[in-house]
Amino acid sequence: MALVVETPADLLGHEGEDLGTSSWHEVSQPEVDAFARATHDEQWIHVDAERAAAGPFGTTVVHGFMTLALVVPLTAELLRVERSSLVLNYGLDRVRFPAPLPVGSRLRLSGTLASAAEVAGGVQVVLSLLGEREGGERPVLAADVVLRHLA
């Protein structure tokens, strides 16, 4: 149930609209290892399966910032502006990681369009997103993501 609009201006007036739920994305250890290398965050809890098995979560877990980075492809399933020249990540108003995301888990997003306002050259939106782990009791991500859709 994604929101699909023609132009950035068409986002105005959709505040509070449910954006539905993305497809599932399984997070693999090779993905986590690549993220760890790219960000220079190779803490054992993310990349050392043997040591992590004896750690607090019993397995390796996905970096919080990697979970946040997965917002980009999954959000593309929730909101599409057909005739937008550019979408800019303008920032974050709030980010929390209420529960760990074990490697090998499947993640999906759901969200609402919290606000939409005109800005120079387009429309700024705030998406209130929740990341869910399949079979998990609590969200693995709660974030208010600010995007600018330019005409």
Backbone as CSV, one residue per row, in Angstrom:
resi,resn,N_x,N_y,N_z,CA_x,CA_y,CA_z,C_x,C_y,C_z
1,MET,0.839,-1.186,0.000,0.000,0.000,0.000,0.880,1.244,0.000
2,ALA,1.804,1.313,-0.900,2.700,2.460,-1.002,1.934,3.692,-1.461
3,LEU,2.483,4.835,-1.121,1.960,6.095,-1.633,2.741,6.414,-2.901
4,VAL,2.038,6.534,-4.006,2.647,6.884,-5.282,1.973,8.166,-5.755
5,VAL,2.804,9.189,-5.993,2.291,10.468,-6.487,3.074,10.862,-7.729
6,GLU,2.521,11.787,-8.481,3.141,12.205,-9.733,4.308,13.170,-9.498
7,THR,4.101,14.228,-8.694,5.106,15.266,-8.498,5.331,15.506,-7.006
8,PRO,6.429,16.147,-6.649,6.638,16.475,-5.234,5.475,17.268,-4.640
9,ALA,4.919,18.208,-5.388,3.800,19.014,-4.872,2.607,18.139,-4.499
10,ASP,2.471,16.993,-5.154,1.353,16.098,-4.861,1.481,15.430,-3.493
11,LEU,2.628,15.556,-2.848,2.799,15.018,-1.495,2.042,15.849,-0.461
12,LEU,1.835,17.127,-0.783,1.135,18.019,0.147,-0.289,17.501,0.361
13,GLY,-0.717,17.515,1.582,-2.058,17.051,1.904,-2.140,15.571,2.229
14,HIS,-1.018,14.861,2.207,-1.016,13.438,2.544,-0.508,13.180,3.963
15,GLU,-0.404,14.229,4.787,0.079,14.061,6.157,-0.779,13.028,6.889
16,GLY,-0.091,12.180,7.637,-0.772,11.162,8.420,-1.133,9.909,7.639
17,GLU,-0.844,9.889,6.349,-1.218,8.744,5.520,-0.308,7.545,5.786
18,ASP,-0.944,6.388,5.902,-0.230,5.126,6.085,0.475,4.771,4.784
19,LEU,1.759,4.463,4.879,2.546,4.108,3.699,2.631,2.606,3.489
20,GLY,2.055,1.850,4.384,2.072,0.407,4.243,3.351,-0.216,4.760
21,THR,3.676,-1.378,4.209,4.797,-2.180,4.679,5.639,-2.631,3.488
22,SER,6.941,-2.571,3.645,7.858,-3.011,2.593,7.919,-4.531,2.549
23,SER,8.638,-5.034,1.573,8.941,-6.461,1.526,10.001,-6.772,2.586
24,TRP,10.217,-8.053,2.828,11.241,-8.485,3.773,12.612,-8.456,3.114
25,HIS,13.623,-8.092,3.895,15.020,-8.140,3.448,15.801,-8.941,4.473
26,GLU,16.395,-10.043,4.030,17.229,-10.842,4.928,18.626,-10.239,4.974
27,VAL,19.118,-9.994,6.171,20.434,-9.390,6.356,21.449,-10.508,6.585
28,SER,22.373,-10.656,5.652,23.346,-11.748,5.700,24.647,-11.312,6.367
29,GLN,25.415,-12.296,6.832,26.706,-11.994,7.436,27.659,-11.330,6.446
30,PRO,27.717,-11.755,5.156,28.583,-11.037,4.215,28.211,-9.555,4.066
31,GLU,26.921,-9.232,4.098,26.507,-7.820,4.056,27.024,-7.069,5.279
32,VAL,26.870,-7.683,6.447,27.324,-7.059,7.696,28.833,-6.893,7.686
33,ASP,29.553,-7.914,7.213,31.013,-7.831,7.138,31.449,-6.690,6.214
34,ALA,30.775,-6.551,5.076,31.110,-5.470,4.133,30.836,-4.108,4.765
35,PHE,29.722,-3.982,5.472,29.395,-2.725,6.154,30.453,-2.418,7.218
36,ALA,30.855,-3.447,7.957,31.869,-3.271,9.004,33.177,-2.753,8.409
37,ARG,33.590,-3.333,7.288,34.824,-2.879,6.639,34.670,-1.447,6.129
38,ALA,33.546,-1.155,5.505,33.336,0.179,4.914,33.307,1.270,5.978
39,THR,32.803,0.950,7.162,32.658,1.960,8.218,33.744,1.870,9.287
40,HIS,34.654,0.917,9.139,35.721,0.698,10.118,35.169,0.381,11.503
41,ASP,34.016,-0.285,11.544,33.403,-0.717,12.797,33.328,-2.241,12.775
42,GLU,34.457,-2.875,13.051,34.531,-4.322,13.005,34.499,-4.926,14.399
43,GLN,33.657,-4.356,15.249,33.489,-4.873,16.598,33.039,-6.339,16.529
44,TRP,33.546,-7.148,17.430,33.292,-8.591,17.410,31.824,-8.953,17.409
45,ILE,30.992,-8.171,18.036,29.569,-8.517,18.128,28.890,-8.524,16.750
46,HIS,29.537,-7.877,15.770,29.000,-7.830,14.405,29.650,-8.854,13.484
47,VAL,30.929,-9.152,13.698,31.677,-9.914,12.686,32.292,-11.234,13.169
48,ASP,32.319,-11.499,14.435,32.952,-12.715,14.961,31.879,-13.658,15.502
49,ALA,31.400,-14.568,14.641,30.286,-15.451,15.003,30.600,-16.309,16.228
50,GLU,31.817,-16.789,16.327,32.185,-17.652,17.462,32.139,-16.876,18.780
51,ARG,32.756,-15.726,18.800,32.762,-14.918,20.036,31.352,-14.394,20.341
52,ALA,30.620,-13.980,19.299,29.265,-13.449,19.502,28.313,-14.517,20.041
53,ALA,28.572,-15.788,19.701,27.719,-16.872,20.211,27.734,-16.915,21.735
54,ALA,28.834,-16.492,22.333,28.944,-16.461,23.795,28.614,-15.081,24.355
55,GLY,28.234,-14.144,23.493,27.933,-12.778,23.914,26.489,-12.603,24.351
56,PRO,26.088,-11.372,24.569,24.768,-11.091,25.144,23.581,-11.467,24.247
57,PHE,23.794,-11.595,22.923,22.679,-11.888,22.021,22.746,-13.295,21.434
58,GLY,23.822,-14.023,21.720,23.950,-15.394,21.271,24.290,-15.552,19.795
59,THR,24.503,-14.456,19.102,24.827,-14.466,17.681,25.349,-13.087,17.296
60,THR,25.849,-12.975,16.087,26.227,-11.649,15.597,24.966,-10.830,15.358
61,VAL,25.102,-9.524,15.533,23.971,-8.612,15.318,24.374,-7.535,14.318
62,VAL,23.377,-7.040,13.631,23.561,-6.003,12.616,23.861,-4.680,13.318
63,HIS,24.783,-3.912,12.757,25.063,-2.569,13.267,23.758,-1.752,13.242
64,GLY,23.559,-0.931,14.250,22.404,-0.034,14.219,22.420,0.863,12.993
65,PHE,23.608,1.390,12.661,23.687,2.288,11.515,23.474,1.549,10.194
66,MET,23.760,0.248,10.151,23.440,-0.518,8.946,21.932,-0.695,8.830
67,THR,21.289,-0.980,9.955,19.828,-1.073,9.963,19.238,0.236,9.443
68,LEU,19.790,1.345,9.904,19.329,2.653,9.442,19.589,2.833,7.949
69,ALA,20.735,2.384,7.458,21.055,2.515,6.039,20.086,1.717,5.168
70,LEU,19.565,0.617,5.683,18.608,-0.181,4.923,17.268,0.519,4.744
71,VAL,17.085,1.633,5.458,15.889,2.454,5.264,15.796,2.932,3.811
72,VAL,16.935,3.205,3.187,16.934,3.762,1.831,16.226,2.830,0.840
73,PRO,16.680,1.585,0.656,15.977,0.750,-0.326,14.571,0.357,0.106
74,LEU,14.353,0.168,1.395,13.029,-0.255,1.845,12.013,0.881,1.770
75,THR,12.457,2.115,2.009,11.557,3.267,1.889,11.114,3.466,0.444
76,ALA,11.968,3.111,-0.496,11.601,3.233,-1.909,10.380,2.380,-2.243
77,GLU,10.092,1.365,-1.420,8.893,0.550,-1.610,7.657,1.190,-0.977
78,LEU,7.862,2.181,-0.103,6.743,2.798,0.614,6.281,4.109,-0.002
79,LEU,7.190,4.815,-0.650,6.875,6.145,-1.189,7.595,6.326,-2.514
80,ARG,6.823,6.695,-3.525,7.415,6.935,-4.838,6.818,8.200,-5.431
81,VAL,7.713,9.085,-5.878,7.315,10.298,-6.583,7.786,10.117,-8.020
82,GLU,6.860,9.960,-8.939,7.177,9.600,-10.322,8.050,10.638,-11.028
83,ARG,7.720,11.920,-10.827,8.460,12.969,-11.538,9.176,13.872,-10.541
84,SER,10.164,13.291,-9.880,11.016,14.026,-8.953,12.416,14.010,-9.556
85,SER,13.041,15.175,-9.648,14.373,15.218,-10.253,15.447,14.668,-9.319
86,LEU,15.176,14.744,-8.015,16.173,14.331,-7.033,15.511,14.164,-5.677
87,VAL,15.949,13.161,-4.931,15.513,12.986,-3.541,16.753,13.111,-2.673
88,LEU,16.710,14.034,-1.737,17.834,14.264,-0.830,17.500,13.766,0.565
89,ASN,18.447,13.055,1.171,18.349,12.709,2.576,18.703,13.989,3.332
90,TYR,17.726,14.606,3.961,17.947,15.882,4.631,18.335,15.703,6.102
91,GLY,18.062,14.506,6.638,18.475,14.257,8.016,17.490,13.387,8.767
92,LEU,17.670,13.381,10.059,16.869,12.557,10.954,16.428,13.404,12.133
93,ASP,15.174,13.267,12.506,14.701,13.968,13.693,14.818,13.095,14.937
94,ARG,14.709,11.780,14.742,14.755,10.866,15.889,15.121,9.484,15.360
95,VAL,16.019,8.817,16.078,16.387,7.444,15.733,16.585,6.666,17.019
96,ARG,15.985,5.496,17.060,16.172,4.590,18.197,16.294,3.173,17.650
97,PHE,17.029,2.321,18.376,17.172,0.918,18.054,16.677,0.125,19.266
98,PRO,15.353,-0.034,19.422,14.788,-0.631,20.636,15.160,-2.091,20.880
99,ALA,15.515,-2.831,19.816,15.868,-4.235,19.972,16.973,-4.566,18.967
100,PRO,17.797,-5.568,19.275,18.844,-5.955,18.328,18.248,-6.647,17.099
101,LEU,19.011,-6.604,16.002,18.642,-7.311,14.774,19.702,-8.383,14.534
102,PRO,19.421,-9.630,14.896,20.411,-10.694,14.685,20.696,-10.892,13.190
103,VAL,21.946,-11.143,12.862,22.317,-11.440,11.486,21.548,-12.685,11.046
104,GLY,21.077,-12.662,9.805,20.261,-13.751,9.274,18.777,-13.500,9.432
105,SER,18.423,-12.452,10.173,17.021,-12.087,10.350,16.486,-11.387,9.113
106,ARG,15.162,-11.367,9.028,14.509,-10.610,7.971,13.919,-9.332,8.571
107,LEU,14.114,-8.243,7.838,13.716,-6.903,8.266,12.733,-6.333,7.254
108,ARG,11.733,-5.609,7.746,10.866,-4.840,6.868,10.496,-3.546,7.564
109,LEU,10.044,-2.571,6.761,9.653,-1.256,7.266,8.168,-1.039,7.092
110,SER,7.611,-0.284,8.013,6.275,0.277,7.845,6.378,1.735,8.244
111,GLY,5.426,2.530,7.800,5.539,3.934,8.149,4.343,4.769,7.766
112,THR,4.443,6.018,8.171,3.451,7.020,7.810,4.167,8.265,7.319
113,LEU,3.476,9.026,6.500,3.988,10.319,6.078,3.556,11.308,7.161
114,ALA,4.468,11.622,8.060,4.135,12.451,9.224,3.866,13.902,8.854
115,SER,4.648,14.435,7.889,4.427,15.825,7.476,4.958,16.033,6.073
116,ALA,4.428,17.062,5.434,4.878,17.474,4.097,4.748,18.986,4.032
117,ALA,5.820,19.654,3.594,5.809,21.116,3.534,6.621,21.584,2.334
118,GLU,6.168,22.655,1.731,6.906,23.236,0.615,8.231,23.806,1.102
119,VAL,9.273,23.588,0.313,10.587,24.192,0.516,11.057,24.661,-0.858
120,ALA,12.104,25.454,-0.886,12.618,25.946,-2.158,12.925,24.773,-3.088
121,GLY,12.267,24.745,-4.218,12.519,23.726,-5.230,11.776,22.424,-5.076
122,GLY,10.978,22.283,-4.017,10.267,21.016,-3.863,9.483,20.913,-2.582
123,VAL,9.452,19.706,-2.042,8.666,19.415,-0.840,9.524,18.587,0.122
124,GLN,9.490,18.992,1.383,10.172,18.249,2.435,9.146,17.388,3.153
125,VAL,9.486,16.109,3.329,8.605,15.203,4.051,9.351,14.616,5.243
126,VAL,8.575,14.285,6.267,9.085,13.521,7.400,8.322,12.204,7.395
127,LEU,9.082,11.118,7.336,8.497,9.789,7.378,8.762,9.183,8.747
128,SER,7.707,8.778,9.422,7.858,8.070,10.702,7.878,6.583,10.381
129,LEU,9.026,5.961,10.610,9.254,4.581,10.184,9.515,3.660,11.363
130,LEU,9.050,2.432,11.231,9.353,1.377,12.183,9.964,0.217,11.423
131,GLY,11.086,-0.289,11.928,11.704,-1.484,11.374,11.338,-2.669,12.234
132,GLU,10.857,-3.711,11.586,10.380,-4.898,12.291,11.234,-6.103,11.904
133,ARG,11.607,-6.894,12.889,12.293,-8.170,12.642,11.245,-9.263,12.622
134,GLU,11.283,-10.092,11.610,10.335,-11.195,11.521,10.432,-12.056,12.776
135,GLY,9.305,-12.226,13.452,9.258,-13.007,14.678,9.669,-12.247,15.926
136,GLY,10.080,-10.985,15.766,10.500,-10.186,16.914,9.315,-9.580,17.645
137,GLU,9.517,-9.315,18.916,8.456,-8.722,19.729,8.487,-7.197,19.722
138,ARG,9.685,-6.627,19.551,9.833,-5.173,19.574,10.455,-4.705,18.268
139,PRO,10.226,-3.456,17.902,10.872,-2.931,16.693,12.389,-2.910,16.852
140,VAL,13.093,-3.046,15.735,14.550,-2.929,15.743,14.975,-1.516,15.347
141,LEU,14.016,-0.733,14.863,14.296,0.648,14.444,13.033,1.474,14.580
142,ALA,13.180,2.664,15.121,12.125,3.675,15.106,12.812,4.970,14.708
143,ALA,12.383,5.553,13.584,13.093,6.741,13.079,12.132,7.678,12.386
144,ASP,12.400,8.961,12.541,11.748,10.013,11.755,12.775,10.500,10.750
145,VAL,12.552,10.171,9.495,13.487,10.445,8.411,12.984,11.642,7.615
146,VAL,13.876,12.598,7.375,13.518,13.816,6.645,14.111,13.730,5.245
147,LEU,13.238,13.828,4.245,13.648,13.777,2.841,13.160,15.020,2.114
148,ARG,13.923,15.435,1.126,13.488,16.520,0.249,13.340,15.985,-1.166
149,HIS,12.139,16.080,-1.683,11.842,15.688,-3.066,11.843,16.970,-3.905
150,LEU,12.763,17.044,-4.844,12.886,18.243,-5.665,12.181,18.045,-6.997
151,ALA,11.587,19.120,-7.470,10.827,19.071,-8.733,11.754,18.968,-9.924
